[in-house]
């Protein structure tokens, strides 16, 4: 794991590399979606990361076999929702049980899955059905999952408020060290996250455009070619599962104010602004077929104008070993 570079200090994120059998490895890059500049291109940051000598050394001579993307629920302790509802429950990453500083969540997904399963088994054994699994929520409150999230509760708010060096490395490290000595003890109490990821986006006029190098086709690749390695597919004659609440907003609001950030925050090139040859008559195009179901648009769109719905027929990416 790493964090920071090539992102600037004000933008949270980092990387992971997991080694598997047969000489394969998963290389990924995380960008916190509460970044301020609408010019930032998360996919481009990932491509800038890979040529680093330490990383490129691992990739040389290899070939890409898959590509994918998803949004990570990293609100932690403060953002855990109500877990049970009549007929269902939220478990694992769906409920946000990711330990952000450790980029770990599988163990909590397993543990909460077991808690929910035990509560469901008890309910069925007693002839209940369709009601609320309150026993699951009670199990969570007394679980090591809750205790772990509570100890790490301030890491993400500190990182977001004070940046990577001071907030994450210094203050976040101190906070986690204190929690390791006295679980739950923090000089900062329980901090709030502040603005939503959408509200954090500032007008493009406040920020300079970063430069992103052209892909070399060996270690770095263009976005659309990588999307072809996701195996994503949707029936072309179905209604788009990506809908705009107000169709005029992308061109009338997001383009002049935020430089149409959907063109960049989407890791699959779903959204484009097209225009005539002379640059006139801009129009917003949605390439729903490309969608890899990461849900970033639903989260980051500054106008909260995009609604993501489940597509017909189970369409979407086909991830092998991801």
JOKA-V349348 format. One record per helix or strand of 3 or more residues. SS is the DSSP state (2 for helix, 1 for strand). FROM is the first residue (numbers start at 1). TO is the last residue. If there is no record, write none. Layout:
{{SS	FROM	TO} {SS	FROM	TO}}
This chain:
{{1	13	19} {1	25	31} {2	42	50} {2	53	59} {2	76	79} {2	92	95} {2	100	102} {2	106	125} {2	134	141} {2	144	151} {2	155	181} {2	204	206} {2	223	230} {1	242	244} {2	249	258} {2	262	265} {1	271	274} {1	283	286} {2	288	290} {2	296	300} {1	306	308} {2	312	314}}
